[in-house]
Amino acid sequence: MFSISPGVESLLGGGFISDLRSGDFPEDFSDVVVDGWVLEDGSALLSKFKRFYFGSRSSFPGPGEYELAVNGRGIPDEDIDTSGIEGVAELLKRGAAFAWEVLYRANLQIPERRVVSRVSVAPIIGDPGMFSGYVTFFSFDYMENLGMNFRENRDDWRIYISSEECSFPLSD
């Protein structure tokens, strides 16, 4: 199951996910996919991100909140102009391609765990016309406790993709 906000649909169209290709994937994150997943204290964590996360698990009320903290990152944007609507579209495609590949890897490594990704783009506070993208991963079972909902009706730019959708890698 995947869901896109009305803002994403009007910008990229409702079927843009099926048009994603490996060329949309941010190469900066290829090692994240290769390193894959680890299950720890009820949390599904990306191994690479976990190695570089220095917060304490005990500071989070539950495994879902810990997943959000460890598994969240900005979408690499050094090579694109993040101003204007074209930058928003590029960030969304790049974030969705990364999410797809990571979720595909989750299916291979932790098939018993349904994982969801949230990709979002928002204006940079204090820098009008500039945007930044963010992607994070969390277990489907924790969605409700985290206040996430596939059916949110928002006009912002937000995409939810579930690992059940990502049964094959992106094509060339």
N, C-alpha and C positions, 0 to 999 in steps of 0.2 A: 504494500500500500504506500503510495506517495501522495503528497499534497503540496500544492503551490498556492501562494497568496494571489489575490486578484492583481496586485502590482506586477508580479512575475508573469502572470498569464498575459497581461496587456503588453508587456515588454517583449517577451520571448515566445509567446504562444503556448497553448496547453500541452503540446506534444514535444516540446523541446528536449525533454529528457531522452527520448528515443533517438534524437539526433546527436547526442554526445559521442565524441570519439576520443581515442587515446591522445590525440593532439591537443585536446582541451585540458588534459591533466597537467598540473603544475609539477615540473620535474624536480623542484626543490623538495618535494615530499615523497619522492620515489622510495627512499629508504624507510619511510614510515610504513608503507605497504609491505615491503620485504620483511621488516622486523615483525610485523603482525601484532597479534593480540595475546594478552595474558589475563587470566581470571585471578583476582586477589580480593579476599574478604568480601565476596559477593559482588564485586565490581568488575566489569569488563573494561580493560584498559589497553590503550595502544602502547606497546612495549617501548618504542622510541620516546614517546612523550612522557611515559612514566619515569624513564631514566633521568630525564631533565626536569622533573617536577620535585620540588623540595618542600612542599607543604606536608602537613601531617594528616593522615587519614582520620585520626581522632578528632580533628577540628570540624568534621562534617557530620551532620545529623544522620545521614544514611548513605548507602552505596551509590545511589543515583547522583547525589550532589557531588560526591567524590569523582564520579565519572565525568560530569560536566567540567569540573575544574581541571582534571588531568588531560582530558581528551579535546579540549578546546584550543583553537589556534586561529590567528589571523590568516587570511588567504594571501599567499605571496603576490605582491603587486608591483615590485620594483621595475618590471619591464613593460608595464602598461600605464597609460594615462588614466588616473582614477577620477578625472573630472567629467561631469556630464553623464548623460544617460548611456552613452557607449561604454564608459568605464563600469557602470553598474552591470550592464549586460555581460561584459567580459568577466567580472568578478563572480557573478552568479554561475556562469558556465564553468569556470575554473573550479569553484567550490563544489559544484554538483559532480563534476568529473572526479575530483579527489574523493568525495564522499562515496561515489559508486565503487571505485576501486578498493577502498578500505572496507566497505560493506561486503563486497565480493570476497575479500580475504577473510572476513569474519565468518562467512558461510563455510569456508574451508577449514578454519581452525577451531571455531567454537559454534558448531552447527546447532547445538542445543540452546543457544542464546540468540534471541531476536534483538538486533541492534538497530537503532534509528539514528539518523544524522539530521541536524538542523543547520541549514546554510542560510546566512542572512547578510544583507548589505544595508548600510545606514550612512547618513551624512556624518562627516567628521565635525565634531563640535568645534566651533571657532575657526573653521576653514570652509566657508560657503562654497558650494559647488563641487566639493571633493568628497569622495566616498571611500569607505573601507569595508572589507568583507570578513566574515567570521564563519567558522565551521566547528561543530562539536558533535560528539557521539555519546549516546546513552542507551541503556537497556530499555526495551519497550515496556517491560513490566514496571518500570519506575516513572513512566511518562506522566501519569496522573498526579503522583506525588510531587513531581517537578513543575506542575502547572502547564505542561505542554499538551497540545491537542492538535491532531491532524486536521480538524475541522475549524480551526480558528479562521475567522473571516476578517482578515486584516488587509489594509491597502498598502502596507509596506512590502518590502522584498524579502520573502521568506519561503524556504523550500524544506519539506520534510521528506526524507527517503528512508524506507525500511529495508533491512538486509534481505527480506523475502523477495524484493524486486530485483536484486542484484545477483542473479544466478549464473551470470557469465561475465567475463571481463569486457571492457570497452573494446570495440574494434578499431582498426586503423582507419 
